Amino acid sequence: MSDEQRSPASPEPGGAASGDGASGGPERHGPEPEPIRFFGTTWLHHDGGYGLRRAGVAVGSLALAAAGAVVLRFAFQGLEIADVGPFVGILVVAGFAICSALAFRRTWDGFVRRPDPAAESAADRSAQSLMFIGFIGSLLAYFCRSLVEAPGERLHRAEFTAARARHVRRRGARTGNPAARKSRPKKRR
């Protein structure tokens, strides 16, 4: 069974079923890796067709960016046919270029660090329209990142490694299950 077909409650290879701490899940056996879009958890050990998936994401995102550029070219030709003038044409091209650059940067930053939940507000909702207009930049960020690794792999790996280290420290600090300990009789002096 592949990583994507495995449900959260199905047994993990070499471990118990995942779930809450009471059923012997992540609390007992450690943290579980967070899946990445298009990759599932194959990024952890680079198995399960990881290389093919990376190639597929690279080719797919580049093909979609090229198709988007063709659509934008048709839109620009429509403006030329409408004879709106060179100023409007320059504004349209500059607008798409700026929005694409902003979308590229925003998408790339999402691969490197998590957004601050306190900063997410109405500004982020208004930035969604910029991301929509600059979709080519976002697709190019996926293409560039998938040449090196799965998009977001470094962030997920750092978080997973930190979670594993915290889990090992917690497990090392405990000396067993306190509920399973038998009470020792007190020595009288």
Contact map, one row per residue, 1 for C-alpha under 8 A:
111011000000000000000000000000000000000000000000000000000000000000000000000000000000000000000000000000000000000000000000000000000000000000000000000000000000000000000000000000000000000000000
111111000000000000000000000000000000000000000001000000000000000000000000000000000000000000000000000000000000000000000000000000000000000000000000000000000000000000000000000000000000000000000
111111000000000000000000000000000000000111000000000000000000000000000000000000000000000000000000000000000000000000000000000000000000000000000000000000000000000000000000000000000000000000000
011111100000000000000000000000000000000110000000000000000000000000000000000000000000000000000000000000000000000000000000000000000000000000000000000000000000000000000000000000000000000000000
111111100000000000000000000000000000000000000000000000000000000000000000000000000000000000000000000000000000000000000000000000000000000000000000000000000000000000000000000000000000000000000
111111110100000000000000000000000000000000000000000000000000000000000000000000000000000000000000000000000000000000000000000000000000000000000000000000000000000000000000000000000000000000000
000111111100000000000000000000000000000000000000000000000000000000000000000000000000000000000000000000000000000000000000000000000000000000000000000000000000000000000000000000000000000000000
000001111100000011100000000000000000000000000000000000000000000000000000000000000000000000000000000000000000000000000000000000000000000000000000000000000000000000000000000000000000000000000
000000111110000011100000000000000000000000000000000000000000000000000000000000000000000000000000000000000000000000000000000000000000000000000000000000000000000000000000000000000000000000000
000001111111000011000000000000000000000000000000000000000000000000000000000000000000000000000000000000000000000000000000000000000000000000000000000000000000000000000000000000000000000000000
000000001111101111000000000000000000000000000000000000000000000000000000000000000000000000000000000000000000000000000000000000000000000000000000000000000000000000000000000000000000000000000
000000000111111111000000000000000000000000000000000000000000000000000000000000000000000000000000000000000000000000000000000000000000000000000000000000000000000000000000000000000000000000000
000000000011111000000000000000000000000000000000000000000000000000000000000000000000000000000000000000000000000000000000000000000000000000000000000000000000000000000000000000000000000000000
000000000001111100000000000000000000000000000000000000000000000000000000000000000000000000000000000000000000000000000000000000000000000000000000000000000000000000000000000000000000000000000
000000000011111110000000000010000000000000000000000000000000000000000000000000000000000000000000000000000000000000000000000000000000000000000000000000000000000000000000000000000000000000000
000000000011011111000001100010000000000000000000000000000000000000000000000000000000000000000000000000000000000000000000000000000000000000000000000000000000000000000000000000000000000000000
000000011111001111100011100000000000000000000000000000000000000000000000000000000000000000000000000000000000000000000000000000000000000000000000000000000000000000000000000000000000000000000
000000011111000111110011110000000000000000000000000000000000000000000000000000000000000000000000000000000000000000000000000000000000000000000000000000000000000000000000000000000000000000000
000000011000000011111011110000000000000000000000000000000000000000000000000000000000000000000000000000000000000000000000000000000000000000000000000000000000000000000000000000000000000000000
000000000000000001111111111000000000000000000000000000000000000000000000000000000000000000000000000000000000000000000000000000000000000000000000000000000000000000000000000000000000000000000
000000000000000000111111111100000000000000000000000000000000000000000000000000000000000000000000000000000000000000000000000000000000000000000000000000000000000000000000000000000000000000000
000000000000000000011111100000000000000000000000000000000000000000000000000000000000000000000000000000000000000000000000000000000000000000000000000000000000000000000000000000000000000000000
000000000000000011111111100000000000000000000000000000000000000000000000000000000000000000000000000000000000000000000000000000000000000000000000000000000000000000000000000000000000000000000
000000000000000111111111111110000000000000000000000000000000000000000000000000000000000000000000000000000000000000000000000000000000000000000000000000000000000000000000000000000000000000000
000000000000000111111111111111000000000000000000000000000000000000000000000000000000000000000000000000000000000000000000000000000000000000000000000000000000000000000000000000000000000000000
000000000000000001111001111111110000000000000000000000000000000000000000000000000000000000000000000000000000000000000000000000000000000000000000000000000000000000000000000000000000000000000
000000000000000000011001111111100000000000000000000000000000000000000000000000000000000000000000000000000000000000000000000000000000000000000000000000000000000000000000000000000000000000000
000000000000000000001001111111000000000000000000000000000000000000000000000000000000000000000000000000000000000000000000000000000000000000000000000000000000000000000000000000000000000000000
000000000000001100000001111111100000000000000000000000000000000000000000000000000000000000000000000000000000000000000000000000000000000000000000000000000000000000000000000000000000000000000
000000000000000000000000111111110000000000000000000000000000000000000000000000000000000000000000000000000000000000000000000000000000000000000000000000000000000000010010000000000000000000000
000000000000000000000000011011111000000000000000000000000000000000000000000000000000000000000000000000000000000000000000000000000000000000000000000000000000000100110010000000000000000000000
000000000000000000000000010001111100000000000000000000000000000000000000000000000000000000000000000000000000000000000000000000000000000000000000000000000000000100000000000000000000000000000
000000000000000000000000000000111110000010010000000000000000000000000000000000000000000000000000000000000000000000000000000000000000000000000000000000000001000100000000000000000000000000000
000000000000000000000000000000011111000110000000000000000000000000000000000000000000000000000000000000000000000000000000000000000000000000000000000000000001000100000000000000000000000000000
000000000000000000000000000000001111101110000000000000000000000000000000000000000000000000000000000000000000000000000000000000000000000000000000000000000000000000000000000000000000000000000
000000000000000000000000000000000111111110100000000000000000000000000000000000000000000000000000000000000000000000000000000000000000000000000000000001111000000000000000000000000000000000000
000000000000000000000000000000000011111100000000000000000000000000000000000000000000000000000000000000000000000000000000000000000000000000000000000000000000000000000000000000000000000000000
000000000000000000000000000000000001111100000000000010001000000000000000000000000000000000000000000000000000000000000000000000000000000000000000000000000000000000000000000000000000000000000
000000000000000000000000000000000011111111100000010010000000000000000000000000000000000000000000000000000000000000000000000000000000000000000000000001000000000000000000000000000000000000000
001100000000000000000000000000000111111111100000000000000000000000000000000000000000000000000000000000000000000000000000000000000000000000000000000000000000000000000000000000000000000000000
001100000000000000000000000000001111001111110000000000000000000000000000000000000000000000000000000000000000000000000000000000000000000000000000000000000000000000000000000000000000000000000
001000000000000000000000000000000000001111111111110000000000000000000000000000000000000000000000000000000000000000000000000000000000000000000000000000000000000000000000000000000000000000000
000000000000000000000000000000000001001111111110010000000000000000000000000000000000000000000000000000000000000000000000000000000000000000000000000001001000000000000000000000000000000000000
000000000000000000000000000000001000000011111110000000000000000000000000000000000000000000000000000000000000000000000000000000000000000000000000000000000000100000000000000000000000000000000
000000000000000000000000000000000000000001111110000000000000000000000000000000000000000000000000000000000000000000000000000000000000000000000000000000000000000000000000000000000000000000000
000000000000000000000000000000000000000001111111111000000000000000000000000000000000000000000000000000000000000000000000000000000000000000000000000000000000000000000000000000000000000000000
000000000000000000000000000000000000000001111111110000000000000000000000000000000000000000000000000000000000000000000000000000000000000000000000000000000000000000000000000000000000000000000
010000000000000000000000000000000000000001000111110000000000000000000000000000000000000000000000000000000000000000000000000000000000000000000000000000000000000000000000000000000000000000000
000000000000000000000000000000000000000001000111111110000000000000000000000000000000000000000000000000000000000000000000000000000000000000000000000000000000000000000000000000000000000000000
000000000000000000000000000000000000001001100111111111000000000000000000000000000000000000000000000000000000000000000000000000000000000000000000000000000000000000000000000000000000000000000
000000000000000000000000000000000000000000000100111111100000000000000000000000000000000000000000000000000000000000000000000000000000000000000000000000000000000000000000000000000000000000000
000000000000000000000000000000000000000000000000111111110000000000000000000000000000000000000000000000000000000000000000000000000000000000000000000000000000000000000000000000000000000000000
000000000000000000000000000000000000011000000000111111111000000000000000000000000000000000000000000000000000000000000000000000000000000000000000000000000000000000000000000000000000000000000
000000000000000000000000000000000000000000000000011111111100000000000000000000000000000000000000000000000000000000000000000000000000000000000000011011000000000000000000000000000000000000000
000000000000000000000000000000000000000000000000001111111110000000000000000000000000000000000000000000000000000000000000000000000000000000000000011000000000000000000000000000000000000000000
000000000000000000000000000000000000000000000000000111111111000000000000000000000000000000000000000000000000000000000000000000000000000000000000000000000000000000000000000000000000000000000
000000000000000000000000000000000000010000000000000011111111100000000000000000000000000000000000000000000000000000000000000000000000000000000110010000000000000000000000000000000000000000000
000000000000000000000000000000000000000000000000000001111111110000000000000000000000000000000000000000000000000000000000000000000000000000000111011000000000000000000000000000000000000000000
000000000000000000000000000000000000000000000000000000111111111000000000000000000000000000000000000000000000000000000000000000000000000000000010000000000000000000000000000000000000000000000
000000000000000000000000000000000000000000000000000000011111111100000000000000000000000000000000000000000000000000000000000000000000000000000000000000000000000000000000000000000000000000000
000000000000000000000000000000000000000000000000000000001111111110000000000000000000000000000000000000000000000000000000000000000000000000110110000000000000000000000000000000000000000000000
000000000000000000000000000000000000000000000000000000000111111111000000000000000000000000000000000000000000000000000000000000000000000000110010000000000000000000000000000000000000000000000
000000000000000000000000000000000000000000000000000000000011111111100000000000000000000000000000000000000000000000000000000000000000000000000000000000000000000000000000000000000000000000000
000000000000000000000000000000000000000000000000000000000001111111110000000000000000000000000000000000000000000000000000000000000000000000100000000000000000000000000000000000000000000000000
000000000000000000000000000000000000000000000000000000000000111111111000000000000000000000000000000000000000000000000000000000000000001110110000000000000000000000000000000000000000000000000
000000000000000000000000000000000000000000000000000000000000011111111100000000000000000000000000000000000000000000000000000000000000000000000000000000000000000000000000000000000000000000000
000000000000000000000000000000000000000000000000000000000000001111111110000000000000000000000000000000000000000000000000000000000000000000000000000000000000000000000000000000000000000000000
000000000000000000000000000000000000000000000000000000000000000111111111000000000000000000000000000000000000000000000000000000000000000100000000000000000000000000000000000000000000000000000
000000000000000000000000000000000000000000000000000000000000000011111111100000000000000000000000000000000000000000000000000000000000000100000000000000000000000000000000000000000000000000000
000000000000000000000000000000000000000000000000000000000000000001111111110000000000000000000000000000000000000000000000000000000000000000000000000000000000000000000000000000000000000000000
000000000000000000000000000000000000000000000000000000000000000000111111111000000000000000000000000000000000000000000000000000000000000000000000000000000000000000000000000000000000000000000
000000000000000000000000000000000000000000000000000000000000000000011111111100000000000000000000000000000000000000000000000000000000000000000000000000000000000000000000000000000000000000000
000000000000000000000000000000000000000000000000000000000000000000001111111110000000000000000000000000000000000000000000000000000000000000000000000000000000000000000000000000000000000000000
000000000000000000000000000000000000000000000000000000000000000000000111111111000000000000000000000000000000000000000000000000000000000000000000000000000000000000000000000000000000000000000
000000000000000000000000000000000000000000000000000000000000000000000011111111100000000000000000000000000000000000000000000000000000000000000000000000000000000000000000000000000000000000000
000000000000000000000000000000000000000000000000000000000000000000000001111111110000000010000000000000000000000000000000000000000000000000000000000000000000000000000000000000000000000000000
000000000000000000000000000000000000000000000000000000000000000000000000111111111000000000000000000000000000000000000000000000000000000000000000000000000000000000000000000000000000000000000
000000000000000000000000000000000000000000000000000000000000000000000000011111111100000000000000000000000000000000000000000000000000000000000000000000000000000000000000000000000000000000000
000000000000000000000000000000000000000000000000000000000000000000000000001111111111000010000000000000000000000000000000000000000000000000000000000000000000000000000000000000000000000000000
000000000000000000000000000000000000000000000000000000000000000000000000000111111111100010000000000000000000000000000000000000000000000000000000000000000000000000000000000000000000000000000
000000000000000000000000000000000000000000000000000000000000000000000000000011111110000000000000000000000000000000000000000000000000000000000000000000000000000000000000000000000000000000000
000000000000000000000000000000000000000000000000000000000000000000000000000001111111000000000000000000000000000000000000000000000000000000000000000000000000000000000000000000000000000000000
000000000000000000000000000000000000000000000000000000000000000000000000000000111111100000000000000000000000000000000000000000000000000000000000000000000000000000000000000000000000000000000
000000000000000000000000000000000000000000000000000000000000000000000000000000110111110110000000000000000000000000000000000000000000000000000000000000000000000000000000000000000000000000000
000000000000000000000000000000000000000000000000000000000000000000000000000000010011111110000000000000000000000000000000000000000000000000000000000000000000000000000000000000000000000000000
000000000000000000000000000000000000000000000000000000000000000000000000000000000001111111000000000000000000000000000000000000000000000000000000000000000000000000000000000000000000000000000
000000000000000000000000000000000000000000000000000000000000000000000000000000000000111111100000000000000000000000000000000000000000000000000000000000000000000000000000000000000000000000000
000000000000000000000000000000000000000000000000000000000000000000000000000000000001111111110000000000000000000000000000000000000000000000000000000000000000000000000000000000000000000000000
000000000000000000000000000000000000000000000000000000000000000000000000000100110001111111111000000000000000000000000000000000000000000000000000000000000000000000000000000000000000000000000
000000000000000000000000000000000000000000000000000000000000000000000000000000000000011111111100000000000000000000000000000000000000000000000000000000000000000000000000000000000000000000000
000000000000000000000000000000000000000000000000000000000000000000000000000000000000001111111110000000000000000000000000000000000000000000000000000000000000000000000000000000000000000000000
000000000000000000000000000000000000000000000000000000000000000000000000000000000000000111111111000000000000000000000000000000000000000000000000000000000000000000000000000000000000000000000
000000000000000000000000000000000000000000000000000000000000000000000000000000000000000011111111100000000000000000000000000000000000000000000000000000000000000000000000000000000000000000000
000000000000000000000000000000000000000000000000000000000000000000000000000000000000000001111111110000000000000000000000000000000000000000000000000000000000000000000000000000000000000000000
000000000000000000000000000000000000000000000000000000000000000000000000000000000000000000111111111000000000000000000000000000000000000000000000000000000000000000000000000000000000000000000
000000000000000000000000000000000000000000000000000000000000000000000000000000000000000000011111111100000000000000000000000000000000110000000000000000000000000000000000000000000000000000000
000000000000000000000000000000000000000000000000000000000000000000000000000000000000000000001111111110000000000000000000000000000000010000000000000000000000000000000000000000000000000000000
000000000000000000000000000000000000000000000000000000000000000000000000000000000000000000000111111111000000000000000000000000000000010000000000000000000000000000000000000000000000000000000
000000000000000000000000000000000000000000000000000000000000000000000000000000000000000000000011111111100000000000000000000000000110110010000000000000000000000000000000000000000000000000000
000000000000000000000000000000000000000000000000000000000000000000000000000000000000000000000001111111110000000000000000000000000010111111000000000000000000000000000000000000000000000000000
000000000000000000000000000000000000000000000000000000000000000000000000000000000000000000000000111111111000000000000000000000000000010010000000000000000000000000000000000000000000000000000
000000000000000000000000000000000000000000000000000000000000000000000000000000000000000000000000011111111100000000000000000000000110010010000000000000000000000000000000000000000000000000000
000000000000000000000000000000000000000000000000000000000000000000000000000000000000000000000000001111111110000000000000000000000110011011000000000000000000000000000000000000000000000000000
000000000000000000000000000000000000000000000000000000000000000000000000000000000000000000000000000111111111000000000000000000000000010111111000000000000000000000000000000000000000000000000
000000000000000000000000000000000000000000000000000000000000000000000000000000000000000000000000000011111111100000000000000000000000000000001000000000000000000000000000000000000000000000000
000000000000000000000000000000000000000000000000000000000000000000000000000000000000000000000000000001111111110000000000000000000000000001000000000000000000000000000000000000000000000000000
000000000000000000000000000000000000000000000000000000000000000000000000000000000000000000000000000000111111111000000000000000000000000001001100000000000000000000000000000000000000000000000
000000000000000000000000000000000000000000000000000000000000000000000000000000000000000000000000000000011111111100000000000000000000000001001100100000000000000000000000000000000000000000000
000000000000000000000000000000000000000000000000000000000000000000000000000000000000000000000000000000001111111110000000000000000000000000000000000000000000000000000000000000000000000000000
000000000000000000000000000000000000000000000000000000000000000000000000000000000000000000000000000000000111111111100000000000000000000000000000000000010000000000000000000000000000000000000
000000000000000000000000000000000000000000000000000000000000000000000000000000000000000000000000000000000011111111000000000000000000000000000000000000111110000000000000000000000000000000000
000000000000000000000000000000000000000000000000000000000000000000000000000000000000000000000000000000000001111111000000000000000000000000000000000000010110000000000000000000000000000000000
000000000000000000000000000000000000000000000000000000000000000000000000000000000000000000000000000000000000111111100000000000000000000000000000000000000010000000000000000000000000000000000
000000000000000000000000000000000000000000000000000000000000000000000000000000000000000000000000000000000000011111110000000000000000000000000000000000000000000000000000000000000000000000000
000000000000000000000000000000000000000000000000000000000000000000000000000000000000000000000000000000000000010011111011000000000000000000000000000000000000000000000000000000000000000000000
000000000000000000000000000000000000000000000000000000000000000000000000000000000000000000000000000000000000000001111111000000000000000000000000000000000000000000000000000000000000000000000
000000000000000000000000000000000000000000000000000000000000000000000000000000000000000000000000000000000000000000111111000000000000000000000000000000000000000000000000000000000000000000000
000000000000000000000000000000000000000000000000000000000000000000000000000000000000000000000000000000000000000000011111100000000000000000000000000000000000000000000000000000000000000000000
000000000000000000000000000000000000000000000000000000000000000000000000000000000000000000000000000000000000000000111111100000000000000000000000000000000000000000000000000000000000000000000
000000000000000000000000000000000000000000000000000000000000000000000000000000000000000000000000000000000000000000111111111100000000000000000000000000000000000000000000000000000000000000000
000000000000000000000000000000000000000000000000000000000000000000000000000000000000000000000000000000000000000000000111111110000000000000000000000000000000000000000000000000000000000000000
000000000000000000000000000000000000000000000000000000000000000000000000000000000000000000000000000000000000000000000001111111000000000000000000000000000000000000000000000000000000000000000
000000000000000000000000000000000000000000000000000000000000000000000000000000000000000000000000000000000000000000000001111111100000000000000000000000000000000000000000000000000000000000000
000000000000000000000000000000000000000000000000000000000000000000000000000000000000000000000000000000000000000000000001111111110000000000000000000000000000000000000000000000000000000000000
000000000000000000000000000000000000000000000000000000000000000000000000000000000000000000000000000000000000000000000000111111111000000000000000000000000000000000000000000000000000000000000
000000000000000000000000000000000000000000000000000000000000000000000000000000000000000000000000000000000000000000000000011111111100000000000000000000000000000000000000000000000000000000000
000000000000000000000000000000000000000000000000000000000000000000000000000000000000000000000000000000000000000000000000001111111110000000000000000000000000000000000000000000000000000000000
000000000000000000000000000000000000000000000000000000000000000000000000000000000000000000000000000000000000000000000000000111111111000000000000000000000000000000000000000000000000000000000
000000000000000000000000000000000000000000000000000000000000000000000000000000000000000000000000000000000000000000000000000011111111100000000000000000000000000000000000000000000000000000000
000000000000000000000000000000000000000000000000000000000000000000000000000000000000000000000000001001100000000000000000000001111111110000000000000000000000000000000000000000000000000000000
000000000000000000000000000000000000000000000000000000000000000000000000000000000000000000000000001101100000000000000000000000111111111001000000000000000000000000000000000000000000000000000
000000000000000000000000000000000000000000000000000000000000000000000000000000000000000000000000000000000000000000000000000000011111111000000000000000000000000000000000000000000000000000000
000000000000000000000000000000000000000000000000000000000000000000000000000000000000000000000001001100000000000000000000000000001111111000000000000000000000000000000000000000000000000000000
000000000000000000000000000000000000000000000000000000000000000000000000000000000000000000000001111111110000000000000000000000000111111111000000000000000000000000000000000000000000000000000
000000000000000000000000000000000000000000000000000000000000000010000000000000000000000000000000000100100000000000000000000000000011111111100000000000000000000000000000000000000000000000000
000000000000000000000000000000000000000000000000000000000000000010011000000000000000000000000000000100010000000000000000000000000000011111110000000000000000000000000000000000000000000000000
000000000000000000000000000000000000000000000000000000000000000010000000000000000000000000000000001111110000000000000000000000000000011111111000000000000000000000000000000000000000000000000
000000000000000000000000000000000000000000000000000000000000000000000000000000000000000000000000000100110111000000000000000000000010011111111100000000000000000000000000000000000000000000000
000000000000000000000000000000000000000000000000000000000000110110000000000000000000000000000000000000010000000000000000000000000000001111111110000000000000000000000000000000000000000000000
000000000000000000000000000000000000000000000000000000000000110010000000000000000000000000000000000000010000000000000000000000000000000111111111000000000000000000000000000000000000000000000
000000000000000000000000000000000000000000000000000000000000000000000000000000000000000000000000000000011011000000000000000000000000000011111111100000000000000000000000000000000000000000000
000000000000000000000000000000000000000000000000000000001100100000000000000000000000000000000000000000000011000000000000000000000000000001111111110000100000000000000000000000000000000000000
000000000000000000000000000000000000000000000000000000001110110000000000000000000000000000000000000000000000000000000000000000000000000000111111111000000000000000000000000000000000000000000
000000000000000000000000000000000000000000000000000000000100000000000000000000000000000000000000000000000000000000000000000000000000000000011111111100000000000000000000000000000000000000000
000000000000000000000000000000000000000000000000000000000000000000000000000000000000000000000000000000000001000000000000000000000000000000001111111111100000000000000000000000000000000000000
000000000000000000000000000000000000000000000000000001101100000000000000000000000000000000000000000000000000000000000000000000000000000000000111111111100000000000000000000000000000000000000
000000000000000000000000000000000000000000000000000001100100000000000000000000000000000000000000000000000000000000000000000000000000000000000011111110000000000000000000000000000000000000000
000000000000000000000000000000000000000000000000000000000000000000000000000000000000000000000000000000000000000000000000000000000000000000000001111111000000000000000000000000000000000000000
000000000000000000000000000000000000000000000000000001000000000000000000000000000000000000000000000000000000000000000000000000000000000000000000111111111100000000000000000000000000000000000
000000000000000000000000000000000001001000100000000001000000000000000000000000000000000000000000000000000000000000000000000000000000000000000000110111111000000000000000000000000000000000000
000000000000000000000000000000000001000000000000000000000000000000000000000000000000000000000000000000000000001000000000000000000000000000000100110011111000000000000000000000000000000000000
000000000000000000000000000000000001000000000000000000000000000000000000000000000000000000000000000000000000011100000000000000000000000000000000000011111111000000000000000000000000000000000
000000000000000000000000000000000001000000100000000000000000000000000000000000000000000000000000000000000000001000000000000000000000000000000000000011111111100000000000000000000000000000000
000000000000000000000000000000000000000000000000000000000000000000000000000000000000000000000000000000000000001100000000000000000000000000000000000010011111110000000000000000000000000000000
000000000000000000000000000000000000000000000000000000000000000000000000000000000000000000000000000000000000001110000000000000000000000000000000000000011111111000000000000000000000000000000
000000000000000000000000000000001100000000000000000000000000000000000000000000000000000000000000000000000000000000000000000000000000000000000000000000011111111100000000000000000000000000000
000000000000000000000000000000000000000000010000000000000000000000000000000000000000000000000000000000000000000000000000000000000000000000000000000000001111111110000000000000000000000000000
000000000000000000000000000000000000000000000000000000000000000000000000000000000000000000000000000000000000000000000000000000000000000000000000000000000111111111000000000000000000000000000
000000000000000000000000000000000000000000000000000000000000000000000000000000000000000000000000000000000000000000000000000000000000000000000000000000000011111111100000000000000000000000000
000000000000000000000000000000111100000000000000000000000000000000000000000000000000000000000000000000000000000000000000000000000000000000000000000000000001111111110000000000000000000000000
000000000000000000000000000000000000000000000000000000000000000000000000000000000000000000000000000000000000000000000000000000000000000000000000000000000000111111111000000000000000000000000
000000000000000000000000000000000000000000000000000000000000000000000000000000000000000000000000000000000000000000000000000000000000000000000000000000000000011111111100000000000000000000000
000000000000000000000000000000100000000000000000000000000000000000000000000000000000000000000000000000000000000000000000000000000000000000000000000000000000001111111110000000000000000000000
000000000000000000000000000001100000000000000000000000000000000000000000000000000000000000000000000000000000000000000000000000000000000000000000000000000000000111111111000000000000000000000
000000000000000000000000000000000000000000000000000000000000000000000000000000000000000000000000000000000000000000000000000000000000000000000000000000000000000011111111100000000000000000000
000000000000000000000000000000000000000000000000000000000000000000000000000000000000000000000000000000000000000000000000000000000000000000000000000000000000000001111111110000000000000000000
000000000000000000000000000001100000000000000000000000000000000000000000000000000000000000000000000000000000000000000000000000000000000000000000000000000000000000111111111000000000000000000
000000000000000000000000000000000000000000000000000000000000000000000000000000000000000000000000000000000000000000000000000000000000000000000000000000000000000000011111111100000000000000000
000000000000000000000000000000000000000000000000000000000000000000000000000000000000000000000000000000000000000000000000000000000000000000000000000000000000000000001111111110000000000000000
000000000000000000000000000000000000000000000000000000000000000000000000000000000000000000000000000000000000000000000000000000000000000000000000000000000000000000000111111111000000000000000
000000000000000000000000000000000000000000000000000000000000000000000000000000000000000000000000000000000000000000000000000000000000000000000000000000000000000000000011111111100000000000000
000000000000000000000000000000000000000000000000000000000000000000000000000000000000000000000000000000000000000000000000000000000000000000000000000000000000000000000001111111100000000000000
000000000000000000000000000000000000000000000000000000000000000000000000000000000000000000000000000000000000000000000000000000000000000000000000000000000000000000000000111111100000000000000
000000000000000000000000000000000000000000000000000000000000000000000000000000000000000000000000000000000000000000000000000000000000000000000000000000000000000000000000011111111000000000000
000000000000000000000000000000000000000000000000000000000000000000000000000000000000000000000000000000000000000000000000000000000000000000000000000000000000000000000000001111111000000000000
000000000000000000000000000000000000000000000000000000000000000000000000000000000000000000000000000000000000000000000000000000000000000000000000000000000000000000000000000001111101000000000
000000000000000000000000000000000000000000000000000000000000000000000000000000000000000000000000000000000000000000000000000000000000000000000000000000000000000000000000000001111111100000000
000000000000000000000000000000000000000000000000000000000000000000000000000000000000000000000000000000000000000000000000000000000000000000000000000000000000000000000000000000011111100000000
000000000000000000000000000000000000000000000000000000000000000000000000000000000000000000000000000000000000000000000000000000000000000000000000000000000000000000000000000000001111100000000
000000000000000000000000000000000000000000000000000000000000000000000000000000000000000000000000000000000000000000000000000000000000000000000000000000000000000000000000000000011111110000000
000000000000000000000000000000000000000000000000000000000000000000000000000000000000000000000000000000000000000000000000000000000000000000000000000000000000000000000000000000001111111000000
000000000000000000000000000000000000000000000000000000000000000000000000000000000000000000000000000000000000000000000000000000000000000000000000000000000000000000000000000000000001111100000
000000000000000000000000000000000000000000000000000000000000000000000000000000000000000000000000000000000000000000000000000000000000000000000000000000000000000000000000000000000000111110000
000000000000000000000000000000000000000000000000000000000000000000000000000000000000000000000000000000000000000000000000000000000000000000000000000000000000000000000000000000000000011111000
000000000000000000000000000000000000000000000000000000000000000000000000000000000000000000000000000000000000000000000000000000000000000000000000000000000000000000000000000000000000001111100
000000000000000000000000000000000000000000000000000000000000000000000000000000000000000000000000000000000000000000000000000000000000000000000000000000000000000000000000000000000000000111110
000000000000000000000000000000000000000000000000000000000000000000000000000000000000000000000000000000000000000000000000000000000000000000000000000000000000000000000000000000000000000011111
000000000000000000000000000000000000000000000000000000000000000000000000000000000000000000000000000000000000000000000000000000000000000000000000000000000000000000000000000000000000000001111
000000000000000000000000000000000000000000000000000000000000000000000000000000000000000000000000000000000000000000000000000000000000000000000000000000000000000000000000000000000000000000111
